[in-house]
Amino acid sequence: MKNKNYYAVLMAGGVGSRFWPISTSSYPKQFHDMLGTGDTLIQKTFKRLNKFVPTENILILTNERYNDLVLEQLPLVKQDQVVLEPAMRNTAPCILYAALKTQKMNENGVMIVAPSDHWIEDEDAFARDVTTCFEKCEKEDVLCTLGIKPSFPNTGFGYIEFEKESTQEVKKVNQFREKPDYETAKEFLAQGNFLWNAGIFMWSVKTIVNAFKNYQPEQYSLFESGMSCYNTGEEKEFIKENYPKAENISIDYAILENSKSIYVLPATFDWNDLGTWGSLYDKLDKDEDSNAIVNSKVVTADASGNMIRSAKGKVVVVDGLKDYIIVDKEEVLLIYPKSKEQDIKKVLGEVKETYGDEYA
């Protein structure tokens, strides 16, 4: 039996512009089968959470424009489980909104906030880690997060510094650190008490709502004023009118940097945030020339280290390219060095400026 006090908030509102041209503002990456497994990223995440969270206790937090995509891809989800943002306001407002809805359903609820586009292979280990944090959150007034043991000095992630001398399984957080430069990242790894911040959080609804009350009183007051409307027919109108008034602020700045009761569990599972074509390449099987191929039928000569994706069954011939991203999608063909993948966002801006939004 799944614990009826367990809830999940699946964050599915992002655009994923670094995965252009597959990911677009009208059809972002979480709704694509990026790994070629037969499941889209949001479907994989939902199934992972549904192993220990009751189906009806999973809320999908997304933008209004993706409502139909969510319902189409997650047939077990009912409309009232889809929490729609009428305006883009970063992570703090939507998390508070979801927490208040959950609190009204069950004041003893504990919830996980998880992105919809992460890759996690050992789903049983994930469930164990989350349950460990849930049990702590049920007993204590704490905020928990999962940290990933760093495998190299990555400059693309924020880091979590925990108490070095701690012998506890779930460790007290000293501070969250911004994305470092390479030398700083090397120092973090050498110190041994730093983890990558995966953006996966757990807390009781009481604790997170009280944290907003203490650290974000205006935000709390705005959303708490709609308590009588939540989970009723009046909710949509209240949110439409009031959500745009919310401050545009992340949960990190709003709550996590202020709270003195944050704990981290070093994750026991492999993890990848699937934020770029390069991170996807790292997770896919490769051919004998280290090319990662999704959907395509490929003929290569003197071609290695490439990320190749096309429509299913399309024949792609590649000669003389090394370490490139090659993505063919109907009206857009991208051939771009892997080493410059962080610039794809910038290229997308140029495409929009030159040819309009229909390609973005």
Secondary structure, 3 states (H helix, E strand, C coil): CCCCCEEEEEECCCCCHHHCCCCCCCCCHHHCCCCCCCCCHHHHHHHHHHCCCCHHHEEEEEEHHHHHHHHHHCCCCCHHHEEEECCCCCHHHHHHHHHHHHHHHCCCCEEEEEECCCEECCHHHHHHHHHHHHHHHHHCCCEEEEEECCCCCCCCCCEEEECCCCCCCCEEEEEEECCCCHHHHHHHHHHCCEEEEEEEEEEEHHHHHHHHHHHCHHHHHHHHCCCCCCCCCCHHHHHHHHHHHCCCCCHHHHHHCCCCCEEEEECCCCEECCCCHHHHHHHCCECCCCCEEECCEEEEECCECCEEECCCCCEEEEECCECEEEEEECCEEEEEEHHHHHHHHHHHHHHHHHHCHHHC
